[in-house]
Amino acid sequence: MRARFPVTVHLLFFRGDQILLLRRFNTGFRDGEYSVPAGHLDGNETVTAAAAREAEEEIGVQIEAGEMAFSSVMHRNEGDERVDFFVHVRRWQGKPVNAETDKCDELRWTDVNDLPGNIIPYVKRAIQNHHRGIVFDEFGW
């Protein structure tokens, strides 16, 4: 049997030494913990198209495909198996705002060297991987 599992894209927005984080709220998954803007691929959708869609849905900004760069991919198992793509957003149009107040209760820029203690562990590792140039990781196995 072939593997079938969700594929997610995570967006890394940097401003100098800061990264944009959001705190999950009312989602049923790691509520109260920080993550980066992210979402599942809808199917029949490229990773960059999903990234652009999620950026607009979650934080109200527009991204052109050429303004994104591959950061890393993570094969993850935390009770269920997943593949996560992490995309570095180099430029965007608009000011990030909390566009999904029913799923996020805080949006903030945070120093990448002083991430909050309640950041989702695999997201923290992906941010560290980005700065270390690690492009593939396995987490939770």
N, C-alpha and C positions, 0 to 999 in steps of 0.2 A: 504494500500500500504506500502510495506517495504521501509525503507530508503536505498538509494543508493547514495554514495558520495565518493569523492577521499580519499584515505588513503596515508599519507605521512610519511616518516621516516627522522628524523633529527639526525645528528651526532654531539656529544659533544666531542671534542678533547681538553684535558687539558694538559698543560705543566706547572707544579707548580701552581701558582695562575693565570695563563693566559689561555684563551680560544681562539681557532682558529675561526676567523670570515672572511666572504667574503662579498664584497659589490656587490649587484645585479646590473646588467647592461644589457640593451637592451632585457629584458625578457617580459615586459608588466605588471609585477607584482612587485610593490614596488621597482622599479629601484632607485638606489641611496641610498638604505637603507642596513644596515648590517643584515646578517643572519648567520647561521651555514650551513655547507654542508648539502644538503637535496635533496629529490626527491620523486616522486610518486612510489608506488608499481606498477609493470607492470601487475599484475594479474597472478595467478598461481605461486606466488613467496612469499617466507617467508620474514618477516621483516628483519631478519639478512642477508638474501641473497640480499635484496634490499639495505641494508646499505653498504654491501661490494661492490656492483656494483656501487653505487653512489660515494663512497669514491674514487674508481679508476677513474671513469669518471670525477669527479669534481676537485679532488686534487692530483690524481696520486699516491695514496698509496694503499697498500694491507692490508686487515684485515682478520684474521681468526675468525670464528664464536665464538670460545672460548675466544676471546679477547674483546668481547662486553658484556656489562651488561645493563639490562633494567634500564632506569632512570625514565621515566614517560610517561603517555599518556594524551593527551588533546583532549577534545571534543570541537570543535571550530565552531563559527558561526559569520562570518564577511561578510554577504551578501550571502554566500553559506555555507553549512554545511560540515565539514570535521572532520576526526580523524587523529591526529598527534601522532606518536610514537617518543620518544626521547631516543636515545641509547648512553650510555657512552662508548667511545672507550678507552680501557685501554692501548692497544699496537697496533702498526702498523708498517709496513715495508715500507721504503722509506721516502723521505722528501716531505712534503706537498708543492705543487706548484699550480699555477693557470692553470689548464688543460682545462678550458673552457673560454678562453679570449673573446669569443663572448657573454657570459652570466655573466661574473664577471670581474670587472675592478680593484679589489684590494683584496688581501689575507693578513691577518695580525693576529698576536697574540696580544691579548688585556687583560689587567688586568680585572678579573671578577668583581672587586669592582669599576671599573671605565669604564663601558661600554659606547660606544658612544651614543650621544643623538639621532642619527638617526638609532638606531637598531629597527628592527621590534618588536612591542610591545609584541606579544605573544611569540616570541623567547626569549626576555628579561625575561619574566615571567617564561618560562620553565627553563632557566638557574638559576634563583633565586630558583625555586622549587627544582631543583637538589640539590642545596646547603642546602636547608631546609629539605630535605628528603620527600617532597610532591610528591607522585607518581601518583596522579590523579587530574586533574583540568578541569574546564569548563570555556571557555573564549568567550566573545562577545555576551552572551545571554541577 
